[in-house]
Amino acid sequence: MAADRTLAETGSTCWRRETADRLAVIVDAADFFRAAKDAMLKARHSILLIGWDFDARIELEPENQTLEGPNSVGEFLSWLGKRRSELELRVLKWDTGMLRSFGRGETPFYMLRWKVAGPVEMRLDGAHPAMAAHHMKLLIIDETLAFCGGIDMTMGRWDTRDHEEGRPGRHTPHGTPLGPWHDATSCMSGPAAKGLARLARERWALATGEDLGPYAGEADIWPDGLTIDFEDVPVAISRTLPAFGDVEQTDEIQKATLAIIAAARKTLYVESQYFASRDIARAIAERLKEPHGPEIVVVNPDTADGWLEAEAMDSARIRMMKLVHEADAHDRFRIVYPVNAAGSPIYVHAKIMIADDAVLKIGSANLNNRSMGFDTECDVMIEAEGREDVEKGIRRIRNGLLGEHLGLAAETVEARLAENGGSIVGLLDGCGKEGRRLEPLPMRELTEAEEMFAESDIADPERPKPFLEEFLDSFA
C-alpha cells in the first residue's frame, strides 16, 4: 500500500488518531497481567478497568509472584485502595455477564463489600440494546497509560506463549486445570493513551450517568520489563457502538477491517475467535479472485467456547469457509487452528489483523457480525506509512506470532519466509505434522438444523433491532 496514504480516516475508519510515544503489543495474558499489576502499583490518581467480564478471584501471577501486594486481583485492588486513599479505583463490567458471576459466586460478594466499605467502585454496563454485549477491554491508569486489546481479567485467560500441556498456573480459582489459551492486547503511553482514557470515561458516563473529570497524570508509569515495539507512532482508535438511545450506530471497526483487506498487497494475517462475518468473508473472497491478490491466513480456535457458541459460530464459520474456498481459484487462502506439542488445541481469543508489514490492528473485535455492528468494541491500528522502523516492528510481531504457533523462533520464521518468497502459505504448507503446529480446519456439510441456526440472526446479529422482531424473523 502506498506510503503516502493512510487508512485511518476520522469519522469513517476511526474515531480519532493520536500519537503513542511508546506502544507495546503484549501476547498472552501472563505478560499482560504482570505488566498491568506493575503499572497499577505505580498509579497516583486513578485506575479504570472496563471489560466484558471480571473475576475478582484470579491470580495475576499464579506461578511465581514477583510484585508486592495480594496476588488475586480483587484483593489487590482493595489493598491498593486502602494504601493510597487518593486513588480512584473503578471497574465497569457488562451487566448480563453478572449471570456468570452469580454462578461463580465471587463478583456479587466483592460488589457488596466494595459498596459498603470501598475502596473500589464497581458498576454494571447495561447501556446497550437487548441481547447485545459490552465487549471493550480497556485498562486506563492515571490517563497516562492505556491497555487496549482482547484480554479480560477473568478466569481462563492466563497462559504463557509456550502453551505447554498441564501448565501449573493455568487453573480455575478452585484448582481445576484449564486448557491452553492464546490472547493479545496492547499498551501505550502519550496522547494515544489519553484518547483511550477519554473513550473509557465516555463509556463510564453512558453506563452510570456519572461524568469523570480528566486526570493530569504525568508520571512515567511504563511497566518494568515491558518491551517497547514502537515509538512516536500514530494510533487510530476505532469503535463499534450499536444504536441505543441517543447513541448513533458507529461502525468504524468494520470500515477499518474492510479497508485493511482491500489494501493488503502480498499477505494478510488474521487471528480471531470467530470467522462468521458475511461482509468480511465476501471482501476476502473478492481479493482471492484477483490473479495477483494477497494470500490470506486466518488463525481460529478449533471450535468455539461453549455449546451455544459452537452451534452458532462453528456453523456460520463453515458457511463462510465455503464462500471463501469457492472464490480461492489461486489457492491463496488458509484457515487453521493451533495445537501445542502434546496435540491439544490452543483456544484462540486474540483479535489481530496484519497486512504486509504496513498495518497492524489489535483490539476486542472478532470477525463476526456482532463485533461489526451489534456489540461495543474498541480496536487500535497503526500504519507504517513508509517508516522502516514501524515496518520492522510489524514484521517482527507477525513473525513472533507465527513462531509461537509453529514452535519456531521469530528469526527462523523470517528466514523461512524469505526462502518461500515471503509466502506465509508456503511456510505453513512446508511445516511438519508433529509438535507445535497450525492444523487446517476441516470442511464438512452442515445438518439441516445447523443450516437453519446459521441462517438465523439470533446468535450473531448484524445490527440492533427489537428482540421480538429478531425472534420472529428466525422462523420466517
ZILIN-V787986 format. One record per backbone hydrogen bond with DSSP energy under -1.0 kcal/mol. CO is the residue of the C=O (numbers start at 0). NH is the residue of the N-H. E is the energy in kcal/mol with one decimal. If there is no record, write none. Layout:
# ZILIN-V787986
CO_NH_E ; CO_NH_E
This chain:
# ZILIN-V787986
1_4_-1.4 ; 8_11_-2.5 ; 8_12_-1.1 ; 8_13_-1.6 ; 13_10_-2.6 ; 15_236_-2.7 ; 17_234_-3.7 ; 18_191_-1.9 ; 19_232_-2.0 ; 21_188_-1.9 ; 22_228_-1.8 ; 22_229_-2.1 ; 23_186_-2.5 ; 25_184_-2.6 ; 27_31_-1.2 ; 28_32_-3.2 ; 29_33_-1.5 ; 30_34_-2.4 ; 31_35_-3.0 ; 32_36_-2.2 ; 33_37_-2.5 ; 34_38_-2.4 ; 35_39_-2.6 ; 36_40_-2.1 ; 39_42_-1.0 ; 44_87_-2.2 ; 45_141_-2.6 ; 46_89_-2.5 ; 47_139_-2.7 ; 48_91_-3.0 ; 49_137_-2.4 ; 50_93_-1.1 ; 54_57_-1.4 ; 55_73_-2.7 ; 57_72_-2.4 ; 70_59_-2.7 ; 71_75_-2.6 ; 72_76_-2.3 ; 73_77_-2.0 ; 74_78_-2.7 ; 75_79_-2.8 ; 76_80_-2.4 ; 77_81_-1.9 ; 78_82_-1.8 ; 79_83_-1.9 ; 83_86_-1.7 ; 87_46_-2.6 ; 88_120_-2.8 ; 89_48_-2.5 ; 90_122_-2.8 ; 91_50_-2.5 ; 92_124_-3.1 ; 94_97_-1.9 ; 95_98_-1.7 ; 96_100_-1.4 ; 97_101_-2.6 ; 98_102_-1.4 ; 99_103_-1.6 ; 100_104_-3.8 ; 105_109_-1.9 ; 106_110_-3.0 ; 107_111_-2.4 ; 108_112_-2.4 ; 109_113_-3.3 ; 110_114_-2.2 ; 111_115_-2.1 ; 112_116_-2.8 ; 113_117_-1.8 ; 120_90_-2.4 ; 122_92_-2.2 ; 124_94_-2.2 ; 125_127_-2.1 ; 128_131_-1.9 ; 132_375_-2.1 ; 136_148_-1.5 ; 137_49_-3.2 ; 138_146_-2.5 ; 139_47_-2.6 ; 140_143_-1.9 ; 140_144_-1.6 ; 144_140_-2.7 ; 145_187_-2.4 ; 146_138_-1.9 ; 147_185_-1.0 ; 151_153_-1.8 ; 152_54_-2.4 ; 153_156_-1.2 ; 158_29_-2.3 ; 163_166_-1.0 ; 166_169_-1.6 ; 168_170_-1.2 ; 169_177_-2.4 ; 171_174_-2.2 ; 175_171_-2.4 ; 179_346_-2.2 ; 181_348_-3.1 ; 182_27_-2.5 ; 183_149_-2.6 ; 184_25_-2.6 ; 185_147_-1.7 ; 186_23_-2.8 ; 187_145_-2.5 ; 188_20_-1.2 ; 189_193_-1.5 ; 190_194_-2.2 ; 191_195_-2.1 ; 192_196_-2.2 ; 193_197_-2.1 ; 194_198_-1.8 ; 195_199_-2.4 ; 196_200_-2.5 ; 197_201_-2.3 ; 198_202_-2.2 ; 199_203_-2.4 ; 200_204_-2.5 ; 201_205_-2.3 ; 202_206_-2.2 ; 203_207_-2.5 ; 204_208_-2.5 ; 222_225_-1.6 ; 229_22_-2.0 ; 232_19_-2.8 ; 234_17_-2.4 ; 235_380_-2.2 ; 236_14_-3.5 ; 236_15_-1.1 ; 237_378_-2.4 ; 238_251_-1.0 ; 238_252_-1.4 ; 239_376_-1.9 ; 240_249_-2.9 ; 243_246_-2.7 ; 246_243_-1.7 ; 249_240_-2.1 ; 250_254_-2.1 ; 251_255_-2.6 ; 252_256_-2.8 ; 253_257_-2.5 ; 254_258_-2.1 ; 255_259_-2.3 ; 256_260_-2.2 ; 257_261_-2.2 ; 258_262_-1.7 ; 259_263_-1.6 ; 265_294_-2.7 ; 266_355_-2.6 ; 267_296_-2.6 ; 268_353_-2.9 ; 269_298_-3.0 ; 270_351_-2.2 ; 276_280_-2.3 ; 277_281_-2.5 ; 278_282_-2.0 ; 279_283_-2.4 ; 280_284_-2.5 ; 281_285_-2.1 ; 282_286_-1.6 ; 283_287_-2.0 ; 284_288_-1.2 ; 289_292_-1.2 ; 294_267_-2.0 ; 295_333_-2.1 ; 296_269_-2.6 ; 297_335_-2.6 ; 298_271_-2.3 ; 305_309_-2.4 ; 306_310_-2.6 ; 307_311_-2.4 ; 308_312_-3.2 ; 309_313_-1.1 ; 311_315_-2.1 ; 312_316_-2.3 ; 313_317_-2.0 ; 314_318_-1.7 ; 315_319_-2.3 ; 316_320_-3.0 ; 317_321_-2.3 ; 318_322_-2.0 ; 319_323_-2.5 ; 320_324_-3.2 ; 321_325_-2.1 ; 326_328_-2.2 ; 327_330_-1.2 ; 331_295_-2.8 ; 333_297_-2.6 ; 334_440_-2.5 ; 335_299_-2.8 ; 336_438_-3.2 ; 337_345_-2.8 ; 338_436_-1.5 ; 339_342_-2.1 ; 343_339_-2.4 ; 346_181_-3.5 ; 350_362_-1.5 ; 351_270_-2.7 ; 352_360_-2.8 ; 353_268_-3.0 ; 354_357_-2.3 ; 354_358_-1.7 ; 357_383_-2.8 ; 358_354_-1.6 ; 359_381_-2.6 ; 360_352_-2.3 ; 361_379_-3.0 ; 365_367_-1.3 ; 366_275_-3.6 ; 366_276_-1.7 ; 367_371_-1.0 ; 369_373_-2.7 ; 369_374_-2.6 ; 375_134_-1.4 ; 376_239_-1.6 ; 377_363_-1.5 ; 378_237_-2.8 ; 379_361_-2.6 ; 380_235_-3.0 ; 381_359_-2.4 ; 383_386_-2.3 ; 386_390_-2.3 ; 387_391_-2.4 ; 388_392_-1.8 ; 389_393_-2.7 ; 390_394_-2.4 ; 391_395_-2.3 ; 392_396_-2.1 ; 393_397_-2.4 ; 394_398_-2.6 ; 395_399_-2.1 ; 396_400_-2.2 ; 397_401_-2.5 ; 398_402_-2.6 ; 399_403_-2.3 ; 400_404_-1.9 ; 401_405_-2.0 ; 402_406_-1.3 ; 402_407_-2.2 ; 408_412_-2.2 ; 409_413_-2.3 ; 410_414_-2.1 ; 411_415_-2.6 ; 412_416_-2.6 ; 413_417_-2.0 ; 414_418_-1.8 ; 415_419_-1.3 ; 416_421_-4.0 ; 417_420_-1.4 ; 419_422_-1.1 ; 422_426_-1.6 ; 423_427_-2.8 ; 424_428_-2.7 ; 425_429_-1.3 ; 427_430_-1.2 ; 436_338_-2.2 ; 438_336_-2.6 ; 446_450_-2.5 ; 447_451_-2.0 ; 448_452_-2.4 ; 449_453_-2.8 ; 450_454_-1.8 ; 451_455_-1.3 ; 465_469_-2.4 ; 466_470_-2.9 ; 467_471_-2.6 ; 468_472_-2.3 ; 469_473_-1.2 ; 471_474_-1.4 ; 472_475_-1.1
